Each structure stands twice: as structure tokens, then as C-alpha cells.
Amino acid sequence: MGYLDNSSITVDAILTKRGRELLARNDGSFKITQFALGDDEIDYSLFNESHPNGTQFSAEAIENMPLIEAIPHGANSLNSKLITLTRGTNAVPFITAGSFTNANGPSILQGASLTITPTTFNLNGANAAASEEYIFTILDGRLVEPGSFAATGGSVVASASDIAEFMTIAESMTIRGTILTLQATTSNALFSTSITSNTTQIIIEGVTSGAFLTIPLEIKSN
């Protein structure tokens, strides 16, 4: 969903495949009960407190940026969600996963196992490392062995709303817990003499904090 014109309340909404299915039923089952807001398209580095026309024009460049259209692809939208911080929190929570970052993820061979243990900082106002429950999503589940994409701790089983966030991606898989484990596929179906590696993404979302971390995952052919 995206605003078409920021001078008036005009909203462009694109339904997901599941949303179109419910709407087509025409039986009242299509009801929007929750929504999220994000600012993925905003470049805050353009905020200029030294604007020659005064501080009231500091956000002029941001306000004049073109507005993007709605994007129904879960991996490319709402990566920067607007969240409500708990009382007493004076810093935005963020997730770390050891040496893995948004740009630097694990690279493993076919059949190898991997464990990812996230940590959240600035949770509940405390500027320290803490653990919470996480929603783990792999965008291409074909790259892991069937049944190996699993989590321990917490609820373990992902709820319908957890899964719905990326349900527009046909091969995505979602699980919920505190620690993620997986095993790279042993199948050669996605590899060849010219394709010796495949890359996907693992998305980690804090259930309490709302923080996101996206990690690239490379699977190399044996």
C-alpha cells in the first residue's frame, strides 16, 4: 500500500494473492484487521538542518521525493517498519546475529548445517543484549533439506499471521522461536556445471521489538 498524493488522503492498495482470493469469495471473509506502516523509500540523509532558507525547509528534499507505488512482494516492502517503542525506551531496538549482517551472511556447502542465534539490543528500554522470540523466514525453502528449517525455544510453530507476511513468495518458509537451525539441500536439482551456487535471504523479525535483520545465505554445490 502506498500514498499516491501526499497533499491529500489518497491511498493505492494492491492485494496479495491471498487477499484477492478472499475478496473474490464475496462472502464477507475479506476484512482488514491489521496493517503496518513503513518508510522504506525515505532517504533521511537528505535532511538538511543548514538549509539556506532556514530550518523550516530542512526536510524540503525529502518531502519532494517521488512516492513509490505499492509493492505486493513481501521481501521488498516494509523492511523499515514504523514501530511503537515501549515506555521508557530511548533507542530503537536492533537485532544482531554474530558476524552475520545485512551484507555479510553465511556461505555453506550442500548438506552442511547452520545455526543462527539472534540477539536484540535496546529491548524494553535496556541498552543491553537480550533475547526474545523471533520469526524466521527463508525466501527460497528449496535450498534447505525438507524438515530441517526449524527453531527451538518460544512458540516454535509459526502463526498464520507470521506466515502471511511472505505468503506471496511461493517457496518461502517461516518458523518461530529463539534459535534457528537448518541444513543445506543435498539435492542437485538447483545446481549445474554453470550454476555452482545459489543465494537466498533469511529474514529475522523480533516478535516483541519489531526489529528486522535480513541475512543473505549462499549454498555452494559440492
N, C-alpha and C positions, 0 to 999 in steps of 0.2 A: 504494500500500500504506500502511496506517496502523494504529497500535496502537489497539485498542478499549478496553483497560483497562490503565492504567499500573501497576496493582497486581499484575498477573500477565502472563505472556508470551502474550498473545492478539493475533493479527495478522489484519487484514482485507485481503485481496488481491483486486484487480479486474484481470482480464486485459484486455489491449488486443485489438483486432480480430485482429491477427496472432497473439497468444498463444492466443486461442480457436480459431483455425484450426489451429494446431499441436496443441493439446490434443485437438481433435476427430479428428485422424488416428489417435490411439491406437496409434501405431507406435514410441513411444519418442523421437520427434523433439522433444517438448516437454521441454526441460531448462533450468532456470535456472542460468546460469553466471556472471552478474554482477548486481550490484544497487547502488543508490545510496541514500543517506540524506539527508534534508533537514530543515530546521526552519522551513518557511515560516509555520507557524501560531503561532510563538512571538513574543511581544512583549517583548523584553528591557528595554524602558523600565520595565516593571513591577517589575524587580529593585530591592529597597529595602534598602540597607545600613543605613538608620536605622530599621528596623522596631522598634516599641515593645517587642516580645517578645524582641529580641536578634537578632544576626546569623545565627543558625541558621535564622531564619524569613525571611531576605531574599528567598528565591525562592518563598515561600508562594503569592503571587498567580499566578505562572507555573505552578507545579505543580498549581494548582486550575483552570486554564483548561480549557474543554471541548476534547476532542480531535476533530479533523476526520476525516471518513470519507475513504476512498481516492478519489483523483481520477485518472481514466484519461486526462485531457486534458493533453497534453504542454506546452501553453503556460501552464497554470495550476498545474502541480505542479513541485516540485524547482527552483524559481527560486533557492532559497538552499540549495545543496548543502553537505553537510558534507564537507570535503576534508582530506587529509593533506598537511601542508606539508613541503617538503623540508628536510633537515637544515641548520640554520643560519639558516632563515627565521624572522624575528621579527615579521613583519607579514603580513596577509592580502593576497594579490595582488588587484588590481582592474584592469579594462580601461577605457580612455578612447578616445573616437573624435572628437577635435577638439571642436567645440562641441555635438556630439550627446550627449544624456544620456537617462536613463530617461524623463524627462518632456518633453524637447525634442528632436524629431527633424526630419529634412528634410521640406520640402513642395515638391514639384516638379510641373511641368505634364506632361501626356501627351506622350510622345515624348522627354522630357528624360533626359539621362544623369546618373548619380550614381556617385561613387567614395567608398568608406569605407575609411580606413586606421587600423585599431586599434593601440593601444599598451598594453602591460601594465606595471604598476608592481609592485614588490616581488617580481619573479620571481627564483627561486633565491637568495633572501635579500638581493638587492641593491635598496636603496631608490632605484631609478632607472628611467627609461623603458627598456623593452626590447621586442623583437619576438619573437613566437612564431607557431606555426601556429594558425589559428582555424577553427572550424566555423561557417559562416554559414547561417542558416535564415530564409527568409521564409515567414510563415504563410499568405499568400494569393498564390500564384505567378501568379494570373490578372492581377495588377496590373503585371506586367512583360512585356516583349516576349519571345516564345519564344526560348530560347537566349542571352538577354542576361544572365541571372543567373549570373555567372561569377566566378572567383577566379584570382589569379596568385600565384606563389610556393608553396612547400611541395608537398604531395601533389596539389593541385588537385581530384582526384576524391575525393568523399566515400565513406567505407567503409560497409558495411552497418550497422554499429553506430551510425555517425553519423546515418544516415537513420532508423534505428529509433526514435530518441528522440522524433520528432514525426510518426511514420507514422500516428498516429491522426487527424491533421488532413489531410483529403482533398486540399487544394490546396497543402500545404506543399512547399517545395523546399529542398534542402540541398546546400551546396558546401563545399569545404575549401581553405584557402590562407592567404595573409598579407594580401592586399588584395582587397576586394570591389568589383565593378563591376556596374552594372545599367542598364537603360533602361526607363523607364515605358511602359506599354502605349499603343499608338496606337489601339487598338480602342475603340469607343464602347459596347460591349455592357454594361458595368457602370455606365454613366452615363445620365442623362436630364435633362430640364428641372428636375426636382425633386432629383435626386442629382447634384450638381456636384463631389463629391469622395469618395474612398474612402480608408479608413485600414487599414493592417495593421501588423505588427511584424516587425522584423529582430532576430533573436537571435544574439548573438556569444558563442561559448564558447572559451576558451583551451584548447588541447589539452594543454599542459604544466601550466598553472596551475590549470585547472578553474574559473577565474573566468568570470562571466557579465555580459553587458550587453545589455539589451533596449531597442531604439530604435523609437519609433513612426515610421511612414512614411506621409505623405499624398500621394496622387496627385490633382491637380486637373484637371478637364475643360477642354479647350480651347474 
